[in-house]
Amino acid sequence: MSAPNITQLLARWADGDRSAFDRLLPVLYDDLLAIARNHLVRERADHTLNTQALVHESYLNLVGGADVRWRDRGHFFAVASRAMRHVLIDHARKKKTEKRGGDRVKVTLDENVSVGSEGLDRLLAIDAALHGLEEHDERLARVVECRFFGGLNADETARALGVSLRTVERDWTRARAYLKQALGQP
């Protein structure tokens, strides 16, 4: 399907035409799976969410969330990528709570036993750094979501955000520097 048809279907869906989304999802599903794979490649190997589950949970957030006026295909993928990141963060927080015992009473069996939460801690640290970046400069955070999590190239990111290619390149450099500093990397 050509990009204008996708954009038209996105606009019709935003106007409340449920059948437009039903026709749109099969066309975009492979691209959504690619974005989900891009998110999951940065996760631990034993993650309980697979690419399909991540797409499906994100889909529920997209269709049940606030009304969004989709500008085009790139904007849709940027928002979908952000929804996927939020699903993964919520999943990590829940997993970390479960590892701590939730609301159960804690009993230490062996102080040398490791629960392997380094991956969860890293994901939560990245999320906290992204929230800090978003407070510092929201557009920089959107660039990171598109490029790093969404797997969009610089040109696609520029179109999704409605800025120039040069702005995306400059923002990408600034955002990476900010995140490296926030995460304590040299």
C-alpha positions in Angstrom: 0.0 0.0 0.0 1.4 3.4 -0.9 2.2 6.0 1.8 -0.7 8.3 0.8 -3.2 5.5 1.2 -1.7 4.7 4.7 -1.9 8.4 5.6 -5.5 8.5 4.4 -6.5 5.4 6.4 -4.8 6.9 9.5 -6.8 10.1 9.1 -10.0 8.1 8.6 -9.2 6.1 11.7 -8.6 9.3 13.7 -12.0 10.5 12.5 -13.6 7.4 14.1 -13.8 5.1 11.1 -13.0 1.7 12.8 -13.0 -0.1 9.5 -10.0 2.0 8.3 -8.0 0.7 11.2 -9.1 -2.8 10.5 -7.7 -2.4 7.0 -4.6 -0.6 8.2 -3.3 -3.0 10.8 -2.6 -5.9 8.4 -0.6 -3.6 6.2 1.5 -2.1 9.0 1.8 -5.3 11.1 5.2 -6.4 9.7 6.6 -2.9 10.3 5.2 -3.0 13.9 6.9 -6.4 14.4 10.2 -4.9 13.2 9.9 -2.0 15.7 9.0 -4.5 18.4 12.1 -6.6 17.6 14.2 -3.5 17.7 12.9 -2.8 21.2 13.3 -6.4 22.4 16.9 -6.8 21.1 17.9 -4.5 23.9 16.1 -6.6 26.5 17.4 -9.6 28.4 17.3 -12.9 26.6 14.7 -14.5 28.9 12.2 -11.7 28.5 8.6 -13.1 28.8 7.2 -10.8 26.1 7.8 -11.7 22.5 7.5 -9.5 19.5 3.8 -10.4 18.8 2.8 -9.8 22.5 4.6 -6.5 22.5 2.8 -5.4 19.3 -0.6 -6.6 20.6 -0.2 -4.9 24.0 0.9 -1.7 22.3 -2.1 -2.0 19.9 -4.4 -2.0 22.9 -2.8 1.2 24.2 -3.0 2.8 20.7 -6.7 2.1 20.2 -7.7 2.7 23.8 -5.7 5.8 24.3 -6.3 9.4 23.6 -7.4 10.7 20.2 -4.4 11.3 18.0 -4.4 13.1 14.7 -1.9 11.0 12.7 0.1 13.1 10.4 1.5 10.3 8.4 3.1 6.8 8.5 6.2 8.0 10.3 4.2 9.8 13.0 2.2 6.6 13.6 5.3 4.5 14.0 6.9 7.1 16.3 3.8 6.9 18.6 3.6 3.1 18.3 7.3 2.8 19.3 6.6 5.0 22.3 3.7 2.8 23.3 6.0 -0.2 23.0 8.6 1.4 25.2 5.9 2.2 27.8 4.7 -1.5 27.7 8.2 -2.7 28.3 8.8 -0.2 31.2 5.5 -1.2 32.9 6.5 -4.8 32.4 9.9 -4.2 34.0 8.4 -2.4 36.9 5.9 -5.2 37.5 8.7 -7.8 37.2 10.9 -5.9 39.7 8.0 -5.7 42.1 7.4 -9.4 41.8 11.1 -10.1 42.4 10.9 -8.0 45.6 7.9 -10.1 46.7 5.2 -7.6 45.9 3.2 -7.1 49.0 4.4 -10.4 50.5 6.6 -10.6 53.6 10.3 -10.8 52.6 12.4 -13.7 54.0 16.1 -13.8 53.1 17.2 -17.4 52.4 20.7 -16.8 51.3 22.5 -13.4 50.9 24.6 -14.8 48.1 21.7 -15.6 45.8 21.3 -13.1 42.9 18.0 -12.6 41.3 19.5 -11.2 38.1 17.8 -7.9 38.1 20.6 -6.0 36.4 18.7 -6.0 33.1 15.6 -4.6 34.8 17.7 -2.0 36.6 19.3 -1.0 33.3 15.9 -0.6 31.5 14.5 1.4 34.4 17.7 3.6 34.4 17.3 4.2 30.7 13.7 5.1 31.2 14.6 7.5 34.0 17.3 9.1 31.8 14.7 9.5 29.0 12.3 11.2 31.4 15.1 13.5 32.4 15.9 14.2 28.8 12.2 14.9 28.1 12.1 17.4 30.9 15.2 19.0 29.5 14.1 19.0 25.9 11.1 17.1 24.7 12.1 17.0 21.0 15.4 15.3 21.9 13.5 12.6 23.7 11.2 12.1 20.7 14.3 11.8 18.5 15.7 9.0 20.7 12.3 7.2 20.7 12.2 7.3 16.9 15.8 6.5 16.2 16.8 4.1 19.1 13.5 2.4 20.0 11.6 2.8 16.8 14.4 1.9 14.4 13.6 4.9 12.2 16.4 6.4 10.2 17.2 10.1 10.4 15.1 11.0 7.4 12.0 9.0 8.7 12.5 10.6 12.1 12.6 14.1 10.5 9.3 13.4 8.7 7.7 11.9 11.8 8.6 14.9 14.0 8.1 17.5 11.3 11.6 18.9 11.5 14.6 19.1 9.1 17.1 16.3 8.6 19.9 18.5 9.9 17.8 19.2 13.1 17.4 15.5 13.7 21.1 14.8 13.2 22.0 17.6 15.6 19.4 16.5 18.1 20.5 12.9 17.9 24.1 13.9 18.8 22.9 16.0 21.7 20.5 13.4 23.0 23.1 10.6 22.9 25.6 12.9 24.8 22.9 13.7 27.4 22.0 10.0 27.9 25.6 8.9 28.2 26.1 11.4 30.9 22.9 10.6 32.7 23.7 6.9 32.6 27.3 7.5 33.9 29.0 6.4 30.7 32.2 8.1 29.5 
